[in-house]
Amino acid sequence: MLARTESVALIGIEARPVQVEVNVGTGVPAFRIVGLPAKSVQEAEQRTRSALETSSERWPPHRIVANLAPGGLRKEGTHFDLPIALGVLIGDGRIEQTSVDDWIVVGELGLDGSVRPVPGVLSAALCCRRLGRKGIVCPLASAPEAALVSGIEVVGIEGIQQCIDFFRKRWDPPHVEAAAAEARVMQEDLAEVKGQPAAKRGATIAAAGGHNLLFAGPPGAGKTMLARRVSTILPKMTFDEALEVTSVHSIAGLLLEDAALVSERPFRSPHHSVTVAGIVGGGTGLARPGEACLAHNGVLFLDELPLFKMPVLESLRGPLEDKCVKLARSGGVVRYPCNFSLIAAMNPCPCGFLGDRTKLCRCSDFRLELY
């Protein structure tokens, strides 16, 4: 029997619909997943089988084929576990096909039948609304993230048994509240800075106009302290901006423990040893966002600017001009929004005291020219 469920594939911060077709047919018992699946998707067989058996559901002793369509789109992530498991039960005649129609399903299965949170639930919920689907079934820990999207129903589940009971109309899910804004423990303030009137005025102008900024001065002058406070005087984000920032952080897996709306403008400060992939994004398969993407609608701070490798600095040229990152991979082109203010800090020379009135610079002409 052929069964169909619907899930999503994550391409950047965009979620594209994926039809999960499961055929439970005759032949030698086996299980196979087709449709350009990554290794994490191929491993779904063992997780779904164990999850169903520990939930008192018999694994069908038949030949099972799961097709993830469209076949030309690479599928990555463990969130396909739950829709595949549902497809197996529908194909075996234990759940009605009509009850699953019009629902987007995402979730990773544990061997004990639990449903674990997955990245990108907010993007999946936005896709659900865009397609006009009724709602989304997702892990309970990620449900507040999905509830940020209005106009759809959100069903949060803790285990696969709850999911089965919901589609069998034996369980009424509780109402899910939308994620609250993140609680910021410590708020730095530019008003705390005493002195440095020129630097504070430059920071204020940069924040007001969305400009980039370079602090140059001797060690201890307060460059890093000022830079860390620039994001606190930026205008507050609109809800749409906060939703976009939250989507990027969700794709990066930064919301798995605390599904809260990112309401404060991001401040990212990578170490000078960061790689090109770390700053703009990368990785195997479809690339994940880097530090510049995570600074979207906020501030990217590069401390000790001359210590960053030249390829890393050159890689920021495109994002600064285009306000986005486009990463070409074998599975397609991944696009991440990347509209940030770049703030950098550097010493005027290798020792840091060139032009200082209190301490003499001891750098040679060659070192100064090289610097």
For each residue, the residues with C-beta under 8 A, 3 or more apart:
1: 23 24 25 90 91 92 93
2: 21 22 23 91
3: 21 22 23 24 86 87 88 89 90 91 97
4: 19 20 21 22 87 90 97 100 101
5: 19 20 22 83 84 86 87 90 100 103 105
6: 17 18 19 20 83 103 104 105 133
7: 17 18 20 79 80 82 83 104 105 106 124
8: 15 16 17 18 79 104 106 120 123 124 127
9: 15 16 18 68 73 74 75 76 77
10: 13 14 15 16 76 77 119 120 123 124 251 286
11: 14 15 16 73 286 332 334
12: 251 286 334 335 336
13: 10 123 244 247 248 251 336 337
14: 10 11 123 127 335
15: 8 9 10 11 120 123 124 126 127
16: 8 9 10 11 73 127
17: 6 7 8 104 127 131
18: 6 7 8 9 68 69 70 73 75 80
19: 4 5 6 68 69 70
20: 4 5 6 7 66 67 68 80 83 84 87
21: 2 3 4 66 67 68 69 87
22: 2 3 4 5 64 65 66 67 84 87 88 90 91
23: 1 2 3 64 65 66 67 91
24: 1 3 60 62 63 64 88 91 92
25: 1 62 63 64 65
26: 62 63
27: 30 62 63
28: 63
29: 61 62 63
30: 27 63 64
31: 45 49 64 65 66
32: 64 65 66
33: 37 41 42 44 45 65 66 67 68 84
34: 37 65 66 67 68 71
35: 66 67 68 69 70 71 75
36: 68 71 72 73 74 75 331
37: 33 34 41 42 68 75 80
38: 41 42 74 75 76 77 285
39: 42 43
40: 43 76 77 78
41: 33 37 38 44 68 75 76 77 78 80
42: 33 37 38 39 45
43: 39 40 46 47 78
44: 33 41 47 48 66 78 80 81 84 109
45: 31 33 42 48 49
46: 43 49 50
47: 43 44 50 51 78 81 108 109 110 111
48: 44 45 51 52 81 84 85 88 109
49: 31 45 46 52 53 59
50: 46 47 53 54 111 112
51: 47 48 54 55 81 85 109 110 111 112 113 114 160
52: 48 49 55 57 58 59 85 88 89 113 160
53: 49 50 57 58 59
54: 50 51 111 112 113
55: 51 52 113 159 160 161 164
56: 161
57: 52 53 89 94 164
58: 52 53
59: 49 52 53 88
60: 24 64 88 91 92
61: 29
62: 24 25 26 27 29 92
63: 24 25 26 27 28 29 30
64: 22 23 24 25 30 31 32 60 88 91
65: 22 23 25 31 32 33 34
66: 20 21 22 23 31 32 33 34 35 44 84 87 88
67: 20 21 22 23 33 34 35 71
68: 9 18 19 20 21 33 34 35 36 37 41 71 75 80
69: 18 19 21 35
70: 18 19 35 73
71: 34 35 36 67 68
72: 36
73: 9 11 16 18 36 70 331 332
74: 9 36 38 285 286 330 331 332
75: 9 18 35 36 37 38 41 68 80
76: 9 10 38 40 41 285 286 331
77: 9 10 38 40 41 80 118 119 120
78: 40 41 43 44 47 81 108 116 118
79: 7 8 82 106 107 108 118 120 124
80: 7 18 20 37 41 44 68 75 77 83 84 106
81: 44 47 48 51 78 84 85 107 108 109
82: 7 79 85 86 105 106 107 108 109 115 137 160 163
83: 5 6 7 20 80 86 87 105 106
84: 5 20 22 33 44 48 66 80 81 87 88
85: 48 51 52 81 82 88 89 109 160
86: 3 5 82 83 89 90 95 100 105 163 164 167
87: 3 4 5 20 21 22 66 83 84 90 91
88: 3 22 24 48 52 59 60 64 66 84 85 91 92
89: 3 52 57 85 86 92 94 95 164
90: 1 3 4 5 22 86 87 93 94 95 96 97 100
91: 1 2 3 22 23 24 60 64 87 88
92: 1 24 60 62 88 89
93: 1 90
94: 57 89 90
95: 86 89 90 99 100 164 167 168
96: 90 99 100 167
97: 3 4 90 100 101
98: 101
99: 95 96 167 168 169
100: 4 5 86 90 95 96 97 103 105 167
101: 4 97 98
102: 133 134 135
103: 5 6 100 133 134 135 136 137
104: 6 7 8 17 124 125 127 128 131 133 135 136 137
105: 5 6 7 82 83 86 100 136 137 138 163
106: 7 8 79 80 82 83 118 120 121 124 136 137 138 139
107: 79 81 82 115 116 118 137 138 139 157 163
108: 47 78 79 81 82 115 116 117 118 139
109: 44 47 48 51 81 82 85 113 114 115 116 160
110: 47 51 113 114 115 116
111: 47 50 51 54
112: 50 51 54
113: 51 52 54 55 109 110 159 160 161
114: 51 109 110 158 159 160
115: 82 107 108 109 110 139 140 157 158 159 160 163
116: 78 107 108 109 110 139 141
117: 108 121 139 141 142 256 259
118: 77 78 79 106 107 108 121 138 139 142 256
119: 10 77 250 251 252 253 255 256
120: 8 10 15 77 79 106 123 124 250 251
121: 106 117 118 124 125 136 138 139 142 143 145 146 250 259
122: 125 126 145 146 148 149 243 246 247 250 255
123: 8 10 13 14 15 120 126 127 247 250 251
124: 7 8 10 15 79 104 106 120 121 127 128 136 138 146
125: 104 121 122 128 129 136 138 145 146 147 148 149 152 154
126: 15 122 123 129 130 149 247
127: 8 14 15 16 17 104 123 124 130 131
128: 104 124 125 131 133 135 136 149 152
129: 125 126 132 133 149 150 151 152
130: 126 127
131: 17 104 127 128
132: 129
133: 6 102 103 104 128 129 136 152
134: 102 103 152 153
135: 102 103 104 128 152 153 154 155
136: 103 104 105 106 121 124 125 128 133 146 152 153 154 155
137: 82 103 104 105 106 107 155 157 163 166
138: 105 106 107 118 121 124 125 142 143 146 154 155 156 157
139: 106 107 108 115 116 117 118 121 142 143 156 157 158
140: 115 143 156 157 158
141: 116 117 156 256 259
142: 117 118 121 138 139 145 146 156 255 256 259
143: 121 138 139 140 146 147 154 155 156 176 259
144: 147 148 176 177 178 179 180 259 260
145: 121 122 125 142 148 179 246 250 255 259
146: 121 122 124 125 136 138 142 143 149 152 154 156 176
147: 125 143 144 154 176 177 178 179
148: 122 125 144 145 178 179 243 246 261
149: 122 125 126 128 129 146 152
150: 129
151: 129
152: 125 128 129 133 134 135 136 146 149
153: 134 135 136
154: 125 135 136 138 143 146 147 176
155: 135 136 137 138 143 166 173 176
156: 138 139 140 141 142 143 146 173 174 176
157: 107 115 137 138 139 140 160 162 163 166 173
158: 114 115 139 140 162
159: 55 113 114 115 162 163
160: 51 52 55 82 85 109 113 114 115 157 163 164
161: 55 56 113 164 165
162: 157 158 159 165 166 171 173
163: 82 86 105 107 115 137 157 159 160 166 167
164: 55 57 86 89 95 160 161 167 168
165: 161 162 168 170 171
166: 137 155 157 162 163 169 170 171 173
167: 86 95 96 99 100 163 164
168: 95 99 164 165 171
169: 99 166
170: 165 166
171: 162 165 166 168
172:
173: 155 156 157 162 166 176
174: 156
175:
176: 143 144 146 147 154 155 156 173
177: 144 147 180
178: 144 147 148 261
179: 144 145 147 148 259 260 261
180: 144 177 260 261
181: 242 260 261 263
182: 258 260 261 262 263 264
183: 260
184: 187 264
185:
186:
187: 184 232
188: 192 228 229 232
189: 192 229 232
190: 193 200 203 204 226 229 230 232 233
191:
192: 188 189 229
193: 190 196 200 222 225 226 229
194:
195: 222
196: 193 199 200 221 222 226
197: 200 201
198: 201 202
199: 196 202 203 215 222 226
200: 190 193 196 197 203 204 226
201: 197 198 204 205
202: 198 199 205 206 213
203: 190 199 200 206 207 213 226 227 229 230 233
204: 190 200 201 207 208 233
205: 201 202 208 209 211
206: 202 203 209 210 211 212 213 230 341 343
207: 203 204 210 230 233 234 341
208: 204 205
209: 205 206
210: 206 207 341
211: 205 206 341
212: 206 320 341 342 343 344
213: 202 203 206 227 230 341 342 343 344
214: 305 343 344 345 346
215: 199 223 226 227 343 344 345 346
216: 223 345 346 347 348
217: 221 222 223 347 348
218: 221 347 348 352 353 356 359
219: 347 352
220:
221: 196 217 218
222: 193 195 196 199 217 225 226
223: 215 216 217 226 227 303 345
224: 227 228 303 345
225: 193 222 228 229
226: 190 193 196 199 200 203 215 222 223 229 230
227: 203 213 215 223 224 230 299 301 303 343 345
228: 188 224 225 231 267 269 301
229: 188 189 190 192 193 203 225 226 232 233
230: 190 203 206 207 213 226 227 233 234 299 341 343
231: 228 234 264 265 266 267 298 299
232: 187 188 189 190 229
233: 190 203 204 207 229 230
234: 207 230 231 265 298 299 341
235:
236: 263
237: 241 242 245 263 264 265 297
238: 241 242
239: 242 243
240: 243 244
241: 237 238 244 245 297
242: 181 237 238 239 245 246 261 262 263
243: 122 148 239 240 246 247 261
244: 13 240 241 247 248 296 297 337
245: 237 241 242 248 249 262 265 266 296 297 298
246: 122 145 148 242 243 249 250 255 261 262
247: 13 122 123 126 243 244 250 251
248: 13 244 245 251 252 289 293 294 296 336 337
249: 245 246 252 254 255 262 294
250: 119 120 121 122 123 145 246 247 253 254 255
251: 10 12 13 119 120 123 247 248 288 289
252: 119 248 249 288 289 293 294
253: 119 250 256
254: 249 250 294
255: 119 122 142 145 246 249 250 258 259 260
256: 117 118 119 141 142 253 259
257:
258: 182 255
259: 117 121 141 142 143 144 145 179 255 256
260: 144 179 180 181 182 183 255
261: 148 178 179 180 181 182 242 243 246
262: 182 242 245 246 249 266
263: 181 182 236 237 242
264: 182 184 231 237
265: 231 234 237 245 297 298 299
266: 231 245 262 294 295 296 297 298 299 340
267: 228 231 295 298 299 301
268: 291 292 294 295 298 299 300 301
269: 228 300 301 302 303
270: 274 278 279 291 300 302
271: 274
272: 302 303 304 307 308
273:
274: 270 271 278 279 291 308 312
275: 278 279 282 312
276: 279 280 282 311 312 315
277: 280 281 282 283 287 290
278: 270 274 275 282 290 291
279: 270 274 275 276 290 291 292 312 315 316
280: 276 277 290 292 293 315 316 319 325 327 338
281: 277 287 288 289 290 292 293 325 327 334 336
282: 275 276 277 278 287 288 290 327
283: 277 287 288
284:
285: 38 74 76 329 331
286: 10 11 12 74 76 329 331 332 334
287: 277 281 282 283 327 329 334
288: 251 252 281 282 283
289: 248 251 252 281 293 294 325 336
290: 277 278 279 280 281 282 293 294 325
291: 268 270 274 278 279 294 295 300
292: 268 279 280 281 295 300 316 319 325 338 340
293: 248 252 280 281 289 290 296 325 336 337 338
294: 248 249 252 254 266 268 289 290 291
295: 266 267 268 291 292 298 299 300 338 340
296: 244 245 248 266 293 336 337 338 339 340
297: 237 241 244 245 265 266 339 340
298: 231 234 245 265 266 267 268 295 340 341
299: 227 230 231 234 265 266 267 268 295 340 341 342 343
300: 268 269 270 291 292 295 340 341 342 343
301: 227 228 267 268 269 343 344 345
302: 269 270 272 305 308 342 343 344 345
303: 223 224 227 269 272 344 345
304: 272 307 308 345 346 347
305: 214 302 308 313 344 345 346
306: 346 347 371
307: 272 304
308: 272 274 302 304 305 312 313
309: 312 313
310: 313 314
311: 276 314 315
312: 274 275 276 279 308 309 315 316
313: 305 308 309 310 316
314: 310 311 317
315: 276 279 280 311 312 318 319
316: 279 280 292 312 313 319 320 342
317: 314 320 321
318: 315 321 322 325 326
319: 280 292 315 316 322 323 324 325 338 340
320: 212 316 317 323 342
321: 317 318
322: 318 319 326 338
323: 319 320 337 338 339
324: 319 335 336 337 338 339
325: 280 281 289 290 292 293 318 319 335 336 338
326: 318 322 333 334 335
327: 280 281 282 287 333 334 335 336
328: 333
329: 285 286 287 332 333 334
330: 74
331: 36 73 74 76 285 286
332: 11 73 74 286 329
333: 326 327 328 329
334: 11 12 281 286 287 326 327 329
335: 12 14 324 325 326 327
336: 12 13 248 281 289 293 296 324 325 327
337: 13 244 248 293 296 323 324
338: 280 292 293 295 296 319 322 323 324 325
339: 296 297 323 324
340: 266 292 295 296 297 298 299 300 319
341: 206 207 210 211 212 213 230 234 298 299 300
342: 212 213 299 300 302 316 320
343: 206 212 213 214 215 227 230 299 300 301 302
344: 212 213 214 215 301 302 303 305
345: 214 215 216 223 224 227 301 302 303 304 305
346: 214 215 216 304 305 306
347: 216 217 218 219 304 306 350 351 352 354
348: 216 217 218 352 353 354 355
349: 352 353 354 361 363 367 368 371
350: 347 363 367 368 371
351: 347 354 361 362 363
352: 218 219 347 348 349 356
353: 218 348 349 356 359 360 361 362
354: 347 348 349 351 361 363 368
355: 348 361
356: 218 352 353 359 360 361
357:
358:
359: 218 353 356
360: 353 356
361: 349 351 353 354 355 356
362: 351 353
363: 349 350 351 354 367 368 371
364: 367 368
365: 368 369
366: 369 370
367: 349 350 363 364 370 371
368: 349 350 354 363 364 365 371
369: 365 366
370: 366 367
371: 306 349 350 363 367 368
